[in-house]
């Protein structure tokens, strides 16, 4: 399941970005990360469908959920998952102090079929009016869908399509991917528990990468390597980091 050969067959992922610690600056950083990834996706000719986007008052991103389709997409993006940290002077900072904020990235493989069964009794479905791009039905018809999975507390929202049924289908697909990923992480955690005790937990709560704007530096803490071309990387030049994982055979 998690072999390199099988991962290379996964050509669709659920890609999430969420603002972390740092208030409005964290949301603005999440927006910058999304812009960075979008530019990278465009360079790779990946198809992107945004299913949910919640913005902050200053135009940052609180939450964004999208599907990304393209050849070998999971293999390329799997090591992007985790907590990303930024160090810079926010536009909201008047005294010129450097702040540290975070945003998290999740990359969930999307399978054509997953052996996950969802009981009707385990979910609550709510329909509401879409609040973003989506056509003439925005704010007029309750086409957006929110699904709450009671056993896990997972909430999935989709408002990209024009009909309730299509948004419901997509939301259920995303929920299945999340539940499948949780199951795989549970299995993997049991398998590598002894190794993690020796080298550290590597949990997602730990930062995987730091973007230091004053020093023009991007540091990946798993690779123990820094690059001093932050502007290029934020402009979508991510292959320089992604290829280093392949070179060093380092995986999350």
C-alpha angles and dihedrals in degrees: 000000000000097000120128090244094053094043090056089061093060106099099169131055139176105236120197134183122187131180112243133182116352109060116230092359090057090054091049090050090050087054090051091050091050090050089050093051093045090056090049091049090051091052089053093044091239119164115236127198117183111213100176136011128175116185133202126232093267095046098268124136121258093174134356127178122184142160116235119197127191145109113300091351097151094049090052097045105033094094092054090074115108142054117326118199128205128198115193145109106278121224086240092058114099099178096055097245121155113242130199118219136163143214128186129226125201125191114192120184111236113214126197086228131019125182090232119125118197117202117220088227090059096060139062117204123203127184121205142160117283114247101196143039113332111114136266094332093068111124091356107073128035097239099134116098132210120188123194117198105208100199094055104021091235115154120199125187130189128179103151098104132066098235134061092227095054093046089049092051092050093046090052090050090053091047091052090050091051093048091047091050091049090053092050092048089052091053093045092048091056091048097050101033094111093049092048090054088060101043103026135273099278087200118168090250088073118083115254099186140017126208107201108188099183090056095038087233137140116192125189106203095200092055092039087222136124134204124201099208101083093154092057092047092049086051090064101271093136099138090086088066099033093052090051089063089055091047094050095034090230119156135175 
